[in-house]
Structures are given as structure tokens and as C-alpha cells.
Amino acid sequence: MEGVRWAFRCGSWVPSRSEWTLAARCVQQEEKQRIGQFVFAKDAKSAMAGRLLIRKLVCEKMGFAWDGFRLERTERGKPYLPQTSSAPSWSFNVSHQGDYAILAAEAGRQVGTDVMKTSRPGSSSVQEFFRIMNRQFTEMEWTNIRMAGSDWDQLHMFYRHWALKESFIKAIGTGLGFDLQRAEFHISPNQMREGQVYRQTRMYLDNEEEEDWTFEESLLDKDHHVAVALGKPDISMSQEDGGSSREAPPPAFTVLSFGDLVSQATPLLDEDPAYWEEFQRKKEAPSRQSEQQ
């Protein structure tokens, strides 16, 4: 069963009144309230897109009606669909940062994903920023980052490593307590091209190569890195697909429109005119923080 890779460019999305009102009606009440608490419009749009991506996945791949299921959250805040006997075992993960919200999903396989936009540090030089972040990477990883070339190229490589580490942490559900130096990434190739999906990078966990984990890397555009961490496939799922042990070519991310997000949507809530007014009052200054689910 082929995995799902979807992206939505929320950074350039300027929702109309009808779009934002419809979106708010198509998510659960507590999620609508959670999104409404964001100070910045950019963060509210990203979170809304993430919720819609998940509901679209559950409808299209798991066979539920839009209003026929309820999403829950783990103690760490990660959204999930309570398992039922009729639902295939899908794992999904959402990330939003920079200009995109993304979703990666797999049937019968652990999955984590992360998107990072290459950007200059706000209040320090690149090298000072690296000094502050020193404990997040191994000596070998820092060597690879600093050999990239110019400060911008080094930042590019830094965020590529960061996306890989975050994708793995999110796949295993460990959270902030995980020592990032335990997972060392051997990057390959050093240069990536837009439109290509790469699987050559390897991870060493506690100095031992992890053969059960696969990492997909791609560029949504020249500034946005995406990493997808994939655990060992479930043998039973591969048997359902014909028993082939050969791994399918990695799927590329498909960029969706707002119409795509809500193509199967059914409103769950009544229309709330005040929600649109509250959105219009949100600040336009971008937040440097991202919410990862």
C-alpha cells in the first residue's frame, strides 16, 4: 500500500472569509479553539492546515466519512485516530514550519516527518548560532556542516541534519528528553535537487548503524528541507500487498490547494462569524517557532 506525502503552502495562503469559516467548521471544536489561541495569523493557518490534512487522510485512505470519526491526542499532544477493528493500521505525522504544512503517512510502518526552512538566525551570527546549538550534533555531523561552504550553505546543511533528527524523534514518539547526539546521520548525497527524493542517508544510533530505519529526503523548494523517517515495514502488510519484499520507489510530496484539503469535507460545527473577525485581528509578524505534531 503506497504511502502518502502531502504538502500545503500555508505561507502564501490568504484565506477569504468563506475559506476560513469553512475550515473552522470542518475541524473538531477543541481543535478550533486551540487554533484560535494563536497570536500570529501564520501559526493559526499552519495549525488549521495540519488538522485538515489529517482529516483528509482518514477519509481518503482509511475509508471514514469526514464526520464519522474523532481524533484524539496522546499525552505528548500528538494527534491520533483511536484504533477500531475496521480501520487499517496507518501511522501519520504532521509538521509545519516556514511556508509549508506537511503530512506523511504509511500503512503498517512507523513514520515521522519534519520540514525546516533555511533562514538566518535572528539576533546572532551564523557561527554564534552554531556555538549555541553545539550539543545537538556529533563531531562528525558538525564537520559535515562546516565543510558545506559559505555561511548560507552551512545553514542549509544544518537544517537538513535537524529535519532528519526531528523526523526520527517524532517517529519513535520520544519527545524533548531524547539526546540528539545519540542519532548520528551520515548524509548522502551532499547536494540535493528539487523534484528528487533521496534514500541514501543512513543513521547510526549509539554508534551502530540502524538497518531497520529508512530516511527519505527532498526539497519542497530551494529553501525547505523535508525528512521522512520510516521504521521497519510490518510483514503482514507486505503480504497483503502481494508478499514482495522489494521496497517501492519513494513517493514525492504533492502540493495541495485549499480546494484539495476540503474536497471531501463535511462541516462538523455551526458557522461562527466571530471566528473570522478574530482571525483578521491576528498579528501578521511571523513567529520563529513551529508547532510539530
N, C-alpha and C positions, 0 to 999 in steps of 0.2 A: 504494500500500500504506500503510495507516494506521499512524502511529507509535504507540508505547507510552508511557504515563505512569502509573507505579505508585508508590504510597507505602505505607509500613508504619509504624505508630505504635509504635516500639520503646520510647519513653519510658514508656508505660503498660503495656507487656508485662511480666508477671511470669511467666516460664516455669515450668511444672511440671517435675518430674523427667523425665517421659516426653517432653515437648516439647523440652527442651534436649538430652536424649540422642538423640532422633531427629534434631534439627537437626545435631548434631555428626557423626552417621553419614552425613549427606547432602551433605557437602562434602568436598573433597579433603584428604588427610592433612596437607599442608603448610599449607593454609588453617586447618584445625582447630588446628594447633599455633600458628599466628600469632594466632588469636583467643584462644587460651588464655593468651597472654602479656600481655594487657591487665590492668592493675591494677584498673580500675573495671568493675563489672558493666555499667554503662550503655554503655561503649565496646565491650565484648565483645558485647552484644546488638545494637548498631548494626552492627558488622562482620559478625556472623552473618547478620543480615537482608540486608545488601548482597550476600553470597555467594549466598543463597537466591534473591534477586530475579534475579540474573544467570542462574542455572541454570534458573529458571522461564522466563525469556525465551528461552533457547536451545532449550528443549523446545517451547514453545508456538508460537514464531514461526519457528524455523529447522528444526524437524522432527526434532531429535535425541532419542533416548532419554536419560533422566536420567544413566544410566551409560554412555552411548555417546560421550562427548567428554571432553576435558581442557582446562581453562582454563590459560592461561599469563599471565605478567606481562611488560610492557615493562621496559626499563632504569630507567624512572621509576616503576615499580611499578603501572602501570595494567593491570588485567585485560583480556584479550582472548581471542577464540577463534581459533586458527590457521585460516586460510582453506583450505577444500577446494573442489574443483570442484562439489560437491553443495550447498554452503551458500550461501544468498543473502547479498549484501553488506550486512550490518546493522552499524550503529555504535551503541554504547551507552555510557552513562556513569552512574555511581552517586555519590551524595553522602549524607552523614549528618551532621546537626548538630541541636542542640536535641532535640526529641522524635521526629524522623522520620528514616527512611532512605528514599531515593527512587531511582528509576531512570527514565531517559528513553532511548528508542531509536528509531532511524529506519533505514529501508532506503535505501541509496544516498545518504546525506547525513551530513556531519559533525555530531556532536551533543555538547554539553557541558551539564551541569546543576549547579546549586548550590542548596542550601537553607540559609537563615540565620534564626535566631530572634532577634527583637529582645529584647535584655536589657541591663541597666545594667552599666557597667564595674565590675569587682570592687573595685578599690582606688583609683580616681581619679574625679574629677567628669567629667561628660559633656564639658565643654569642654576639660579637660586630656587626655582620651582623644582628642578630635578633634585637638588640637595634636600628639600623638604620631603620629597617623595622617595628618598633613598631606600628606605626599608621595605618598599613594596616589591622590589625586584632583586633577582640574584646578580652576582657579579658578572656572570656570563650575559645575562639579559641587558645589563647596563652597558657592557662593552658593545653589544649589538646595536643598542640605541645610539650610543655616541659615535659609532662608526658610520652612521647613516649619512652624514654630510653637514649641511647647513643647519642652523637652529630650527628652521621650519621642518626640514627633513627628519631631524631628531624628534621633534614633537610628533610628527606623523608616525614614526616607529614606536614612540612611547604609547600613543593612544591605541595603536594596533595591539601591542602587548596587553594593555589594560583591558581592552574588549575581550581578548582571549581569556584572561584570568576571571573576569566577571562572568563570562558565559559558563565557565566550569563551576564556579561557586553557586550560581543560580540553578544549574542543573542538579547539583547534589543537595541544594537547599540548606547549606551550612550557615550562610549569613556573615555578619561582620567579625565573628570570632575566628575565622579561618586565617592562618598565617599565609599570606600570599607568596612568600618565598618558598613554601613547600612545593608549589607548582611552577616548574620552570619550562618555558616554551622555547623550542628550537625552531625558529622561523624559517619557512621556505615557501615560495621564493622571497627574496628580499624586496622585490618590486612587484606590485600587483597592478593589473589593468582593469579598468571598468568593463563590466559585461562578462567577466570571468569569475568562476567560483573555484577556489583552491582548497585542496585537502592534504597538502604535503606537510604542514606544520605538525610537529609531534610534541607531546607533553611528557615531562619527567616528574613524577610525584615522589617526593622524598628520595630523589636521585635514582629512581628506577623508571624506565620507560613504561608508559601505560599503553598497552596494545589494545585494550578494550575501548578506548576513547578515540573518537574522530572529531576533528575540528574543521569546520568549513569557514572560509574567509572570503569576503568580497567587498567591493566598494559600491555604495549606492550612488555616489558621485565622487568627485576628486577629493572631497574633504571628509566624507562619512565612511568610517570603517564599520563592518558588521562581522561578528563572530558568532558561530553556532556550535555549541558543544553537544555531541551526540554520544550517549552511552551505548553499551553492547546491545545489539538487537535481541529482542525476545524470540527465541527459537520457534515458539508456537505461531507467532505472527508470520515468520518467514515461511513456515509450512503452509499456512493459509494462502500465501501468495504464490504457491507452486513449488516450494521447497528449495528454491535457488539460493545458494549462499553467496552469489556474486552481488556486490553492492551496486545499486543503481547510480547513475550519474547524479551529482549533486544538483538540486534544483536552485535556480536563481530566484532572487526576490522579485515579486511582481508588485509594481507601484499601483495602488488602487486610488480611485476617485472617491469623493464623498458618496456619489450615487452607488458605487460598488459596495461601500460599507453598509448601506441601509437597504440594499436591493431586496432582502428578504425580511426586513424589519416589520414588526407589528408593535404599535405603541403599547407600553405597559402602564403608563401613567397618564393622567389628565394633563391638558395643556396648562402651562404656568407662565403667564405673561411677565411676571416679576422676575423670573429666572433670566430672561433675555435682558431686562433692564439692569440686573445685577452684573451680567457679563459685560455689558457696554461700559460699566464703571470700573472694570478691572484695569490695572496698570499695564501699559504696553512695554515697559522696560523688561528685557529678557532676564530670566533667572538663570544663574550659572549652575543651579542644582538640577538634578533629574530624579524622577521617581522611577525606580526599577521594580517591575513586578515579576 
